[in-house]
Amino acid sequence: MQIFQLVGIAIITAVAALLLRGTKPELAFAVSIAGGIILLLFAFEIFKGSLLIFDKITAATGIESSIVKILLKMVGIGYLVEFSAGILNDFGQNSLGDKLVFCGKMIILVLAVPILESVLNLIVKLLELV
C-alpha cells in the first residue's frame, strides 16, 4: 500500500535528520526539507490518479465542473498553506506561519463566493417552484 511507502519515507527522513542534527545541523535541515518535498511529490502522484473520479462524480450528479474545480482549489490551497506554515514553524517563524494561514483562509473565503452564489441561485429557483 502507498501509505506504507509514505510512512517509510517520513521515518527515514526523520531518523536521518536526527542523526545529522548533532554534527551538521544545516544538513539535517536540508534533509528534512528534501524529505518533505519527496512526500509532497509522492502525494501529488497519488492524487493525480484520483482526478478522474471527480470528473465521473461531476458527470453523474450534474454539478457544474467549475464548482468542483473551485472546491479542489480550496482544498489544495488549504493543504499547501498548512504545509508551508509547518515549514515556517520549523524555521522558528511561528508568527509568519500564522499570518500565512490567515492569508490562506482569506483566499479560500474569496474562492467560496461563486459557490455561495450558486447555492443562493438554487434556493431562489426552488422558491419560485413553490
C-alpha positions as a Python dict, from the first residue, in 0.01 Angstrom:
ca = {
    (1, 'M'): (0, 0, 0),
    (2, 'Q'): (110, 352, -72),
    (3, 'I'): (65, 472, 285),
    (4, 'F'): (345, 241, 398),
    (5, 'Q'): (576, 399, 142),
    (6, 'L'): (485, 746, 265),
    (7, 'V'): (537, 648, 628),
    (8, 'G'): (867, 481, 540),
    (9, 'I'): (996, 792, 364),
    (10, 'A'): (890, 1008, 658),
    (11, 'I'): (1057, 784, 918),
    (12, 'I'): (1380, 751, 719),
    (13, 'T'): (1390, 1129, 673),
    (14, 'A'): (1328, 1189, 1043),
    (15, 'V'): (1597, 942, 1153),
    (16, 'A'): (1850, 1083, 906),
    (17, 'A'): (1777, 1439, 1019),
    (18, 'L'): (1801, 1337, 1384),
    (19, 'L'): (2138, 1168, 1329),
    (20, 'L'): (2272, 1469, 1140),
    (21, 'R'): (2137, 1728, 1383),
    (22, 'G'): (2424, 1681, 1630),
    (23, 'T'): (2708, 1708, 1379),
    (24, 'K'): (2575, 1910, 1087),
    (25, 'P'): (2250, 2095, 1172),
    (26, 'E'): (2235, 2273, 836),
    (27, 'L'): (2250, 1940, 655),
    (28, 'A'): (1984, 1797, 887),
    (29, 'F'): (1753, 2080, 791),
    (30, 'A'): (1821, 2021, 420),
    (31, 'V'): (1739, 1651, 465),
    (32, 'S'): (1412, 1742, 635),
    (33, 'I'): (1313, 1978, 353),
    (34, 'A'): (1410, 1723, 88),
    (35, 'G'): (1207, 1453, 263),
    (36, 'G'): (907, 1685, 280),
    (37, 'I'): (934, 1764, -90),
    (38, 'I'): (959, 1393, -175),
    (39, 'L'): (648, 1325, 33),
    (40, 'L'): (459, 1603, -144),
    (41, 'L'): (558, 1484, -489),
    (42, 'F'): (456, 1130, -399),
    (43, 'A'): (120, 1252, -266),
    (44, 'F'): (59, 1458, -580),
    (45, 'E'): (122, 1149, -790),
    (46, 'I'): (-136, 957, -588),
    (47, 'F'): (-384, 1245, -613),
    (48, 'K'): (-339, 1278, -988),
    (49, 'G'): (-488, 933, -1036),
    (50, 'S'): (-794, 1034, -834),
    (51, 'L'): (-885, 1333, -1051),
    (52, 'L'): (-1077, 1112, -1293),
    (53, 'I'): (-1311, 1019, -1009),
    (54, 'F'): (-1408, 1385, -970),
    (55, 'D'): (-1492, 1403, -1341),
    (56, 'K'): (-1718, 1098, -1304),
    (57, 'I'): (-1889, 1249, -998),
    (58, 'T'): (-1945, 1575, -1184),
    (59, 'A'): (-2098, 1396, -1481),
    (60, 'A'): (-2316, 1170, -1265),
    (61, 'T'): (-2456, 1441, -1037),
    (62, 'G'): (-2490, 1727, -1282),
    (63, 'I'): (-2286, 1961, -1065),
    (64, 'E'): (-2109, 2228, -1266),
    (65, 'S'): (-1746, 2138, -1327),
    (66, 'S'): (-1640, 2491, -1230),
    (67, 'I'): (-1772, 2435, -877),
    (68, 'V'): (-1578, 2110, -843),
    (69, 'K'): (-1265, 2288, -968),
    (70, 'I'): (-1314, 2564, -711),
    (71, 'L'): (-1360, 2308, -435),
    (72, 'L'): (-1041, 2128, -538),
    (73, 'K'): (-855, 2461, -545),
    (74, 'M'): (-979, 2540, -197),
    (75, 'V'): (-864, 2205, -61),
    (76, 'G'): (-529, 2239, -239),
    (77, 'I'): (-473, 2587, -101),
    (78, 'G'): (-559, 2465, 247),
    (79, 'Y'): (-310, 2180, 231),
    (80, 'L'): (-37, 2393, 73),
    (81, 'V'): (-78, 2670, 329),
    (82, 'E'): (-78, 2421, 618),
    (83, 'F'): (236, 2252, 485),
    (84, 'S'): (412, 2585, 427),
    (85, 'A'): (314, 2711, 772),
    (86, 'G'): (459, 2392, 921),
    (87, 'I'): (788, 2460, 743),
    (88, 'L'): (786, 2818, 871),
    (89, 'N'): (722, 2689, 1223),
    (90, 'D'): (1020, 2454, 1182),
    (91, 'F'): (1226, 2761, 1092),
    (92, 'G'): (1109, 2921, 1417),
    (93, 'Q'): (894, 3173, 1231),
    (94, 'N'): (566, 3097, 1410),
    (95, 'S'): (430, 3449, 1363),
    (96, 'L'): (490, 3441, 989),
    (97, 'G'): (334, 3094, 969),
    (98, 'D'): (22, 3221, 1148),
    (99, 'K'): (-5, 3513, 905),
    (100, 'L'): (29, 3274, 612),
    (101, 'V'): (-255, 3060, 749),
    (102, 'F'): (-472, 3371, 786),
    (103, 'C'): (-398, 3478, 428),
    (104, 'G'): (-480, 3127, 306),
    (105, 'K'): (-815, 3140, 485),
    (106, 'M'): (-891, 3475, 323),
    (107, 'I'): (-812, 3335, -23),
    (108, 'I'): (-1036, 3035, 44),
    (109, 'L'): (-1314, 3272, 152),
    (110, 'V'): (-1282, 3467, -173),
    (111, 'L'): (-1289, 3142, -372),
    (112, 'A'): (-1606, 3036, -190),
    (113, 'V'): (-1808, 3334, -318),
    (114, 'P'): (-1907, 3170, -652),
    (115, 'I'): (-2017, 2858, -466),
    (116, 'L'): (-2229, 3069, -230),
    (117, 'E'): (-2377, 3249, -531),
    (118, 'S'): (-2462, 2917, -694),
    (119, 'V'): (-2631, 2790, -377),
    (120, 'L'): (-2833, 3111, -344),
    (121, 'N'): (-2944, 3086, -709),
    (122, 'L'): (-3054, 2729, -647),
    (123, 'I'): (-3254, 2836, -342),
    (124, 'V'): (-3424, 3113, -542),
    (125, 'K'): (-3515, 2866, -819),
    (126, 'L'): (-3657, 2626, -562),
    (127, 'L'): (-3864, 2901, -402),
    (128, 'E'): (-4002, 3001, -741),
    (129, 'L'): (-4131, 2647, -787),
    (130, 'V'): (-4337, 2670, -470),
}
